[in-house]
Amino acid sequence: MTTSPNLGLTLTPSTEATKNFLNWRTEMAGDSVDSNMMILDTEVGTIKNNMPTTTSDLTNDSSFVADASYVHTDANYTTAEKTRLAGMATGANNYTHPSTHSADIIVDGMTNKAYTATEKTNLANLLSTKTTTITTTWTGSTAPYTQTITVNGITSNDKPVISPIYSTTNATAILEKTAWNLIGKIETGTNSITVTCFEKKPVTAINVQIKGV
């Protein structure tokens, strides 16, 4: 039995009887069956030989419709990556909290508060203490008597607490207390305080502390 090389089609045996039959059929059909079978076998063989067997063989020769926006990729996910993706919430992103940020985003709570730079300075000043001495040198020949003393860092807007620092010697402390009682008012200025006595001027110097500047 004779067969074609590509598809294995059975060809007509070469006997005298079949030849006579084929000659008659050729005259009736206008062609040889074996010849057509060989043509078919050859064409199919050509297609078979040109058929791609790997993805690298695939090319677009413009003989078919292609989606230009589609990009093929082999970026497959590992099992760990798929598990990680499955655990992500909708809308999640790769957020990294900054090491520093503006205090403007902090919302005050019942116990924790955010302070401005000015408020922090004022709070620090509440704990700050300066000292100076009210001497016996006064301006004015009659009441009221005044004395301006340099105190660096103080301003006219400051409202400090000013109090006497009495001596540890009792007799001296009594004299200082008497002198302190003659002080009528103390006003703040730029880097200074002004002490005023409304009636009499002290004859004893008084050490004072200024808290809150």
Secondary structure per residue as TSV (DSSP state, phi and psi in degrees):
chain	resnum	aa	ss	phi	psi
A	1	M	-	360.0	133.6
A	2	T	E	-103.2	134.5
A	3	T	E	-127.0	158.8
A	4	S	-	-75.0	152.8
A	5	P	T	-71.7	-27.4
A	6	N	T	-98.5	-51.1
A	7	L	T	-98.8	-11.1
A	8	G	-	71.8	32.3
A	9	L	-	-72.1	136.4
A	10	T	E	-75.6	123.8
A	11	L	E	-97.0	158.0
A	12	T	-	-68.7	128.7
A	13	P	-	-58.5	147.9
A	14	S	-	-87.9	69.4
A	15	T	-	-106.6	161.5
A	16	E	H	-64.6	-33.8
A	17	A	H	-69.4	-43.8
A	18	T	H	-69.5	-32.9
A	19	K	H	-62.5	-42.7
A	20	N	H	-63.5	-41.5
A	21	F	H	-64.2	-43.2
A	22	L	H	-67.3	-36.3
A	23	N	H	-62.4	-42.3
A	24	W	H	-64.0	-42.2
A	25	R	H	-67.9	-34.4
A	26	T	H	-63.8	-41.9
A	27	E	H	-64.1	-35.0
A	28	M	H	-78.8	-41.9
A	29	A	H	-94.5	-19.4
A	30	G	S	86.0	5.6
A	31	D	S	-160.8	165.1
A	32	S	-	-92.4	134.2
A	33	V	H	-61.5	-45.1
A	34	D	H	-62.4	-37.2
A	35	S	H	-63.9	-43.1
A	36	N	H	-65.6	-38.7
A	37	M	H	-63.9	-38.2
A	38	M	H	-69.9	-35.4
A	39	I	H	-63.6	-45.8
A	40	L	H	-61.3	-43.5
A	41	D	H	-61.8	-41.2
A	42	T	H	-65.7	-44.3
A	43	E	H	-63.8	-44.1
A	44	V	H	-64.7	-37.6
A	45	G	H	-62.7	-39.5
A	46	T	H	-63.0	-44.6
A	47	I	H	-62.0	-42.5
A	48	K	H	-63.0	-43.2
A	49	N	H	-68.1	-28.5
A	50	N	H	-94.3	-0.2
A	51	M	S	-72.2	128.4
A	52	P	-	-65.4	140.3
A	53	T	-	-113.8	-12.1
A	54	T	S	-134.1	161.9
A	55	T	G	-64.2	-25.1
A	56	S	G	-70.4	-18.3
A	57	D	G	-80.6	-12.4
A	58	L	-	-80.4	126.9
A	59	T	-	-138.6	153.2
A	60	N	-	-98.1	106.5
A	61	D	-	-95.8	21.8
A	62	S	S	65.2	15.8
A	63	S	S	-95.0	4.5
A	64	F	S	-144.9	161.9
A	65	V	-	-77.2	130.2
A	66	A	-	-125.1	145.3
A	67	D	-	-89.2	109.3
A	68	A	T	-66.3	-23.5
A	69	S	T	-84.4	-9.0
A	70	Y	-	-87.6	129.4
A	71	V	-	-120.3	117.3
A	72	H	-	-75.3	139.9
A	73	T	-	-143.3	149.5
A	74	D	-	-104.6	22.7
A	75	A	-	-77.8	75.6
A	76	N	-	-80.1	156.3
A	77	Y	-	-94.6	145.3
A	78	T	-	-80.0	168.2
A	79	T	H	-60.8	-40.0
A	80	A	H	-64.3	-40.9
A	81	E	H	-67.3	-39.7
A	82	K	H	-64.4	-39.7
A	83	T	H	-64.8	-39.6
A	84	R	H	-65.6	-42.9
A	85	L	H	-63.6	-39.0
A	86	A	H	-64.8	-26.7
A	87	G	T	-87.7	-3.3
A	88	M	S	-83.4	137.9
A	89	A	-	-75.1	156.0
A	90	T	T	-62.1	130.3
A	91	G	T	84.0	3.3
A	92	A	-	-68.4	149.1
A	93	N	-	-139.2	169.3
A	94	N	-	-83.8	85.8
A	95	Y	-	-98.2	134.3
A	96	T	-	-118.7	120.4
A	97	H	-	-70.7	131.1
A	98	P	-	-66.2	149.7
A	99	S	S	-70.3	-27.6
A	100	T	-	-138.0	155.2
A	101	H	-	-159.0	166.8
A	102	S	-	-67.1	142.7
A	103	A	G	-70.5	-9.5
A	104	D	G	-63.8	-22.6
A	105	I	G	-86.3	-5.8
A	106	I	-	-80.8	131.6
A	107	V	-	-101.4	128.6
A	108	D	-	-62.2	139.4
A	109	G	-	-105.7	-169.4
A	110	M	S	-72.6	-32.2
A	111	T	S	-112.9	-32.3
A	112	N	-	-99.4	130.9
A	113	K	-	-126.7	148.9
A	114	A	-	-102.7	132.7
A	115	Y	-	-111.7	148.5
A	116	T	-	-77.1	168.7
A	117	A	H	-60.9	-38.8
A	118	T	H	-66.2	-42.6
A	119	E	H	-64.7	-38.8
A	120	K	H	-64.5	-39.8
A	121	T	H	-63.9	-43.5
A	122	N	H	-63.4	-39.7
A	123	L	H	-64.9	-41.2
A	124	A	H	-64.1	-36.2
A	125	N	H	-68.2	-27.0
A	126	L	H	-61.5	-28.6
A	127	L	T	-95.1	-6.5
A	128	S	-	-84.3	138.4
A	129	T	E	-130.2	132.1
A	130	K	E	-117.2	158.0
A	131	T	E	-129.4	151.8
A	132	T	E	-157.3	-178.1
A	133	T	E	-130.4	130.1
A	134	I	E	-87.0	112.7
A	135	T	-	-85.7	-172.6
A	136	T	S	-98.8	11.2
A	137	T	-	-94.2	112.5
A	138	W	-	-120.2	155.6
A	139	T	B	-101.5	133.4
A	140	G	-	112.7	136.0
A	141	S	S	-90.1	-17.4
A	142	T	S	-136.3	164.8
A	143	A	S	-63.9	147.1
A	144	P	S	-80.8	149.5
A	145	Y	E	-102.6	142.7
A	146	T	E	-130.7	158.9
A	147	Q	E	-152.3	123.2
A	148	T	E	-103.1	128.0
A	149	I	E	-121.8	135.1
A	150	T	E	-74.1	127.5
A	151	V	-	-136.1	98.9
A	152	N	T	-63.5	134.4
A	153	G	T	98.6	-15.2
A	154	I	-	-85.1	151.2
A	155	T	-	-127.7	168.9
A	156	S	T	-69.0	-17.8
A	157	N	T	-87.1	-11.7
A	158	D	-	-72.3	142.9
A	159	K	-	-125.1	70.6
A	160	P	-	-78.0	166.4
A	161	V	E	-97.0	118.6
A	162	I	E	-114.3	127.0
A	163	S	E	-141.8	154.9
A	164	P	E	-75.8	150.9
A	165	I	-	-111.1	100.8
A	166	Y	-	-77.6	149.3
A	167	S	-	-65.3	154.1
A	168	T	S	-78.9	-11.5
A	169	T	S	-86.3	122.8
A	170	N	H	-59.6	-44.7
A	171	A	H	-62.5	-42.0
A	172	T	H	-67.6	-38.6
A	173	A	H	-63.1	-34.7
A	174	I	H	-66.0	-41.7
A	175	L	H	-64.5	-40.7
A	176	E	H	-65.1	-38.3
A	177	K	H	-66.0	-39.3
A	178	T	H	-63.7	-43.0
A	179	A	H	-64.8	-40.6
A	180	W	H	-62.7	-35.3
A	181	N	T	-67.5	-15.9
A	182	L	T	-87.1	-9.9
A	183	I	-	-74.7	122.8
A	184	G	-	-87.6	-45.4
A	185	K	E	-158.8	159.5
A	186	I	E	-133.6	124.3
A	187	E	E	-113.7	144.6
A	188	T	E	-93.9	150.4
A	189	G	E	-141.2	-168.9
A	190	T	T	-74.8	107.8
A	191	N	T	61.0	30.7
A	192	S	E	-161.2	162.2
A	193	I	E	-127.6	147.3
A	194	T	E	-118.5	120.7
A	195	V	E	-99.3	135.5
A	196	T	E	-125.9	133.9
A	197	C	E	-112.4	124.8
A	198	F	S	-77.5	-28.9
A	199	E	S	-122.9	-73.5
A	200	K	-	-109.2	155.1
A	201	K	-	-104.0	139.7
A	202	P	-	-65.8	148.6
A	203	V	S	-109.5	7.4
A	204	T	S	-123.7	133.8
A	205	A	-	-71.4	148.8
A	206	I	E	-129.2	122.8
A	207	N	E	-80.5	133.1
A	208	V	E	-130.7	155.6
A	209	Q	E	-113.7	142.1
A	210	I	E	-117.8	111.0
A	211	K	E	-110.0	131.7
A	212	G	-	109.1	23.9
A	213	V	-	-132.3	360.0
